[in-house]
Amino acid sequence: MKQDAGQAAFEQAGLAGVLKYNRLIVQPNQRHYSWEEVHVTKLFKDLSKAISDNENSYFLGTIVTIPHTADETLEVVDGQQRLATTALLLAAIRDFLSGKEPVIVESINNEFLTGIDRIKRERVPRLRLNVDDNDLFGWLMTRNQNTPEPTANKPSLKLLKDAYSLAAQQVKNIVATLDAKDHGDVLNGWVSFLENKAVVVLVRVPSGANAYKMFETLNDRGLKSSQADLIKNYLFGRSGSRISEVQNRWAFMLGQLESMEEGEITVTFLRHTLIVLRGFVTESAVYEAVTDFVRSEQVAVSFSSSLETASSAYAAITNSDSDKWNSYPGSVRRSIEVLNLLDIKPVRPMILAIALRMTGIESAQALQFMVSLSVRLLVTRGTRTGSTEETIAGAAHALFTQKIATLADIKKQLSAIIPSDPVFKLEFETAQVIKAILARYYLRSLEMAAKGEPEPWFFPVNDPSIINLEHVLPKKPGTNWPEFAAEEVEIYANRLGNQVLLRASDNSIVKNDPFANKKPVLAASPYVLTNQIANVGTWNVAAISGRQKRLAELALIAWPI
């Protein structure tokens, strides 16, 4: 593939095809072969299922490489484990057919596993592993009868031998029930599948000092874009005579997603929609989930219709000004605004399901509940667990399929992950809030709770040019705060109990002044929770902890369950 200097290139290829058409290297000091039995057997089982189901393609992620023009090799940055394990499987097929199918054996050897180094006058592997692993791996690829098998005296070498043994057993399993005369045809079918249908996105990242930095960017954007293209192509391929209908719906979906201005959102949207339609699916399994689900022209058309409908709702849940909310209670727009500020991606399938299935007062109540749940999960660090995401996904699917219908049902479905009042209060008492936008939101909501205002969970103003955030104990106090040791500043400066709301003009005055200088400004503040601090004699660890405990009591009012 021709590649412009300085630009990354993307190519859809079969996993064995990557071996066939390239010379691949792993740098001498890169990581060792590390796949254990569970990883190897999962790959083989997934391939076996895809082949038995007669899949047109099976997506295996991305292979990221850096081209080296001097020797025309590709340095493998990401994908070594999949490539090496695939090569071991091909080697096991070759070895099983040795003496039985000479043409297939020669093809596997010459096309996928090895090439000829004319200078050294020897056969060499098409994939070269790192300095520790390459001798054994190379021997398995070439089966050089003039060289004894290297000793597996390191953990990665034992893993390589184990992986080859598992591959050999997989080959035996494939042909176990077959007549010997059919072995060649069936195993050749596996080789063809690995070459053409075990699909990866081969990425060539330009070489240079910033190659790995570019790779991180590609992981966030380009690679997801490529996955979306694979899903699109598969869906179009299944659409048959109704392809124009499906294409129009896909184009409508993209238009809705582009209005969100969230960068490359297509794969995330597809995943969240699949969760709502089908149940929990990981990001890495989105393509597989689509291919498992969409097996016919009718399902392709039906799925494209679902995507069209869901994309309109998805765009609306990220835009509180959307026309969709015109007929809903006003609190719905306010909830959407807060949920987008909190921006918890695992919660989105639930919000999407609410938008698709609930209307009127019940949707307003459900979204307000999702605000409270989101804040509680953030404060208790519950958003970081897989069980939380799976539970929310299950509830979203149950709501969409109408297995549940009310807010009470939703709460029951999510009961295992809802932080209780005592847990939430306890965590809130020591919470550090580093993001200013979150601290402003928390404090504004707590202010409204303190004043007994309705909807305290909503913030009417979040403009930092109007409402600013002040750390009473500065994050860099200098010599003005001798009451605090350095380690105490590290712990308490970002505690919510140490943060207050001020008008922007006041904040520019107080800066890093000592507490005595700040007190008059705090006392003059129109915010109840800010001016109360002026009554404190000394601002110390006890004062911060005491204030935060009082804020924790208000938090139960601001974000009720």
N, C-alpha and C positions, 0 to 999 in steps of 0.2 A: 504494500500500500504506500502510495506517495504521500509524504507528510511535509507540510510547510514548516519551515524553521520557526520555532517559538510557539507553535500551536499544537494542542493535544489532538490526537486522532482516535476515533471510535470505530470499531468494527464488530459486527455480530459474527461469531464463529462457533463451530463445534469445539468442545474441549480437546478431543484428540486432533482436530484440525489445527489447533494452535501448535501442538507438538509436530504435526506433519509439515507445516509450511514455515517454521521458524527454528532457529537455533537459539536456545534459551539458556541463560546462566543465572545462578544465584551467587551473589558476591561471596568471596571466601569467608568473610567474617559475619555474614548474615545468619539468621536463626537456623537452627537445626530442623530436621524433620521431626514433627511433634505429634502427629495424629496417633491416638490410641485406638483400641479396638472399637469403642463406641462410635468414633467418628468415621472410621473406615467402613464398618458394617452399615451405618446409616446411609452413606453414599451408595453402597451396593444395593441396599434395599430400595432406596428411592429410584435408582436407575432401573432395577428389576420391575418395580411397579409401573414406571412410565412405559417401559417396553411392553409389558403384558397388557397394559391398557391401550396400546397402539397410539401413544401420544405423538402428535406432530412435532412437538419440541418440549424440552424440559429445561427450565432456566436454572443455571448454577452460579449466578452472580457475575462478578467482574474479575478479570485478570489485568492487573496494572503493571506496565513495563516501561523501561527507559531504553530507547534504541541507542546502540553503539555503532556508529557508521564505520568505524575503522575495521572492525571484524564482522560486521553485519550480524550482530547478536542482539537479543533483547534481554535486558536485565530484569528479572522478575522482582517487582516490589511487593506485590500482593497476589497470592494465588499459588504459591509454591506447593502447599499441601495437596490441593486438588489436582494439580498437574502431575506431581510425583505419584500420587495414589492411582490416577488414571493410567500412567505409564506402567505401574506395577501390575494393574489388571490386564493391560494389553500384553505384557510380558508373560503373565500366567496363561493367557489364551494361547499365545505362541508356543509356550513350552508344552501345553497339553496337546496341541495339534502337531507337535514335532514328530516326524516320521509317518504322519497320517495325511496331512494336507500341506505338501511342500510349497504350493503356490501361495496359499494364505500365510503360511509362516514367513515366506520370503517377503511378502507385502508388508506384514506387520514390522518385520525387522528393518526393512529399507525405507519405509515411508513414515513410520511413527516413532520408532525407538532409537534408531541409530543412523549415522551417516559415515562417510569415509573421510578421514584426514589423510590427504595424499602425501603431505610432507612427512608425517609420522608413519605413513603406510599401515594404518590400523583403523579399525572400526571404533567409533566414539559415540557416546549417547547424544541425542538431540537436546536433552535437558541435563545440564550439569549442576549438581548441588554444591553445597559449601565444602570447605576443605576437609572437614571431618567425615562427612556423609558420602562424598562423591565416589570413593573407591568401591565401597560395597554396592551403592546404587548403580554405578557404571558396570560392575560385574554382573548384576542382575539384568541389566539392559542388554549386554553383549554376550553373556554366557561364554566368555573367552576360555576355551579349554586349555590354553597354555598358561593360564594364571589361576592359582588356587583361590578359592573363595575367601575374601577378607574376614578376619575374626570380628564378631560383633561384640566389641569390648567397651562400648559406650552406650548410654541409654538411647540415643537417637538411632544407633545402628540396630539395636534390638528391636526398636519400633519399626524400622524398615523391614527387617526380616519377618516380624509378626504380620505386617501389612501384606507382604508378599504371600505368606502362608494363608492369610484370610482370602486374598485374591484367588489363590489356587483352589481353596475350598469352595469359593463362590463359583468358579468355573465348573467344578464337579457337580455342584448343586444345580447349575443351569441344565446340564445334560443328563442328570441322574435318571430321568424317566424316559429318555429318548433312545431310539435305536442308534447304534454306532455310526451307521451311514448318514445320519442326520446331524451329527455333531458339528461338522464343518459348516453347514448352512446356518445353523442356529447361532454358533459363535461368531460367524462372519456377520450375522445380523447385529450382534452386539457391537462389533467393531464399527459397522456403518452408523449405528445409532450414536456412538461416542464421537464419530467424526462429524456428523451432520446435524444431529438433533439434541445432543446434550449441550445446550446453547450457553455461551458466555458472551459478555461484552469485553472484547480485547481493547484495552486502552493503552495507547503509546503516549507517554508523558515526555515532553522535550527534556533532554539531558541538560545539566547545568546546576548551579548552586541552589537554585530555588525549585528544583524538580519536586521535592517532597512537599514543599509548601503548596505547589500547584496541585499535587495529588489530593491534599486535604480539601481544597476548594472543589475539585472534581468530585470527591466523595459526597459533598454537600449538594452539588448542583448537576454536573454533567452526567454522573453515573445514574442518578435518579431519573434524569431525562431519558437516558438510554433504556432504562427499565420500562418507562412509560411507553416508549416507542415499540418495545417488544410486545407489551400487552396490547397496544393498538393494532399491531400487525396480526397478532393471533386472533383478536376479536374480528377484524376485517376478514381474515381467512376463514372464519367459521360462519360468516354472514351469508355466503352463497348468493342467491339471486337478489337478496335484499340488502346488499352491501351499501348501496347509495343511501338508504334509510339510516343504517348504522353510522355511516360516515357523517351524515348531517347531524346526528345526535352527538357524536363525539366532538364535532366542531362547536356545537352549542355548549357542551360541557366545558371545553377549553376556554371559550369566551367568558363564561361565568367565573371560572377560576382566575383568569387574567385580571378580572375586575377587582380581585382581592389584593393585588399588589403585595403578595407574600413570596415572590421569587418562585422557585420550582416547587409547586405544591401538588402536582398531579398525582404522584405515587402516594403521598400522604392522604389525599382525598380518596383515592381508590381504596386504600387500606381501611379508612374510616367507614366508607360506604359498604365495603365487604363485611366489616364487623357488624354493622347494623342489619345487613341482609342475611348474613350467614353465621355470625358468631366470631369469636376471637381469632385473629390471624396476625402473625408477626410481620414486621416490615420486610424481612428477607423472604417471606413466603407469599407475597402478594401475587407475583406472576403464577406461581404454582396453584394458588387458590383460584385464580381466574380460569386457568386451564382445567382444573378439576371440576369447576362449576359449569363452564360454557362448553358443552359437548356437541351442540347441534345449532342449526340455523335459527330455529325458533328461540332457543335459550339466548343466543347472541343478540337477537332483536329485543327480547324482553329485558336482558341485562342492560343494553344500551338505553332503553327507555327509563330504567331505574336510575342510571347514571345521569340522564338528562334532568329528571325530577330532583334527584339528590343534589346535583350541582347548584341548582337555584337556591335550595334551602341552605346549602353549605356556604354559599356567598352571603346569604342573609344573616347567618349566625356570626359572621365576622364583620357585619356592618349594621350598627344600630339605626342608621338612617334608611335602611332598605324599605322599599314600599311594602314588602311582605308584612311588616308590623303595623300597617295603617289601621287595621281592624282589631288589633290586639290592645289590651290594657296598656297604659303608658309605662307601667313598671317593667314590661317586657323589654322595651328599648333600653331602660336603665340597667337591667340585668345583663343584657347582651354587652353593653358598654363595659361593665365591670369584668365580666368573664373574659373579654378580649384583653383587658389590661392584665389580668392574672395570667392568661395565655398558658393554660395547662393542657397540652395536647392530648393526654390520655382521657380527658374529660369530654373532648369534642364529639366522639360518637354518641354519647348520651345526650348532648345538646342537640345534635343532628336528629336523633330519634324523637326528641320532644318537638322539634320544629316540624317534623314530618307527620307526627301522629296526634299531637295535643293542640287544642285551640282555647281561646278565651281565658277565663279565670284560672283553669287548671294548668295551662301552660305558664301563666304568670307565676303561680305558686311553685311549680316545678323548677322553673329557672331561678327563682329566688332561693330555693333550697340548694340548687347547684352552686350558687354563689357562696352560701354558707359552707357547704361541703368542701368547695375548692379552697377557701381560706383555711379551714381546719386541716385539710391535707397538707397545705403548704407549711403551716406552722408546726405540725407534728412530723413533717418530712415523709408523709405517707405517699407522696407522688412518685417516690423513687423505687417503689416495689412492684415487681411483676404481678403479684397477686391483686394489687389495687387495680391495675390496668385491666386484668382479665375479668375481675368482678364487674367493673364499670361496663366493659364490653358485653358481658352476659346480660346485664340489665338493659343496655341499649337494644340488643337483639330481641330480648323478651318484650320490650315495649313496642318495637316496630312490628313484631309478629303478633301483637295483641294478646300475648300470654299474660301480660300485666297491663293495666290501663290507668291507674290513678296514682296520685302522689304517695298515698299510703303504700301502694304496691311497690313503688320505686324505693321508698325508704326500707321496706322489708327486704327487697332484693339486694340492697347495698348495705344492709345492717352490719355485715362482718367488717366493713372498712370504714364506717362512720366513726370518727373520734368522738367519744362520749364527752359530756361537759367536764367531768373531773380530769380526764386526760388532756383535753384541749386547754383548760385553764392552767394546769400544771406546766404544760409546754410553753404556753404563752408567757408565763411568769419569768422565763429565762430566754425568751426568743431574741436572737440577733437578727436585725433586718438591714442588709447591706444595700439593697437596691432602693434608691431614693424614691422611685415612683411607687413602690410597694409601701414604703414607710409613710409617704404622704397619704396614700389611700387608707391605710390602717388608722392613722391618727385622725383623719377627717371623719371616718366612720365612727370612731370612738368618741370624737367630739359631739357628733350628732346624737349618739346614744346617751352621753352625759347630759345633754340638753333635753332628752326625751322626745326628740323629733322623730317623725315617721320615717320608715325606710332608712335606718342608720347605716345599712350596708352599702348604700349608694353614695358616691361622691359627686356633688354638683360642679365643683371646680377642681381641675387638676393641672392648671397652668402654672409651671414653676416661676413664671414672671409675676404671678399674682400671689400664690401661696408657696412659700419656700420652706425648706427643711433646715432646722438648726440642731446641731449636736451641742447640748449644754456643756458637757465635757468634750472639748474638741478632739478629733481623731489625732491631731498633732498638737498637743497642748503646750509644748515648749516649757518655759520656766514658770508659767502663770498658774500651774495647777500642782503644787507640791503635795497635795493630799493624796495623789494617785501614783503608785509605782508603775513602772513601764508595763509590767505584765497585767496590771489592773486596767490600764488604758486599752490594751489589746482585747480584754474580755468585755469591758463595760461601755466603751465608746459607741459601739453599734447596737447596744441593747435598746429596744424600743422605749424603755423607761427613761433613757437619756436623750430621746429625740422629741422635738416639739415643732409645731407649726408656727410660722411667723409670716407677716407680710414681707414681701421681697425687699422692700426698702429698709425694714427693720433689721433683716438678716445681714444686709451689707454694712450695718453700723456695728453690730456686736462682734463679728469675726471671731478671733481667738482670745477675747478678753477674759480676765478672771471672772468668777461667778459674781462678785460684788458689783462689777460694772454691768453685767448682763441683767441683774435683777430689775432695774427700773424699766428696761425694754420689755422684759417678760411680764411685768406687772401691768403694763399698758396694753398688752395684747388683747384683742377681742375674743380670743379663743380661751374657753374656760380651762381646758387642760394645760394650757400654756401659762396663763397668769397665776394658776395655783402654785406654781413652782416658786414664785416670788415670796411666798410665805415660809419657805424652807430656810433655816438658818445657814446650814452648810451643805454644799452639794458633794456628797461622798458616795461610797459604795452602798451604804445602807439606804441613802435617799433614793438612789436609782432603783434598787431592788424593791423598796417600799412603793414607789410610784408605779412600777411595772406590775406589781400584784394588784393594785387598784385598777390598772388598765385591763388586766386579765378578767376582773369581775365584769367590766363593761363589755368585754369581748363576747361574753355569753349572751348579752343583749343585742349586740351589733350583728352577730352571725349565729342566730338560733337554729337548732335542729328540731 
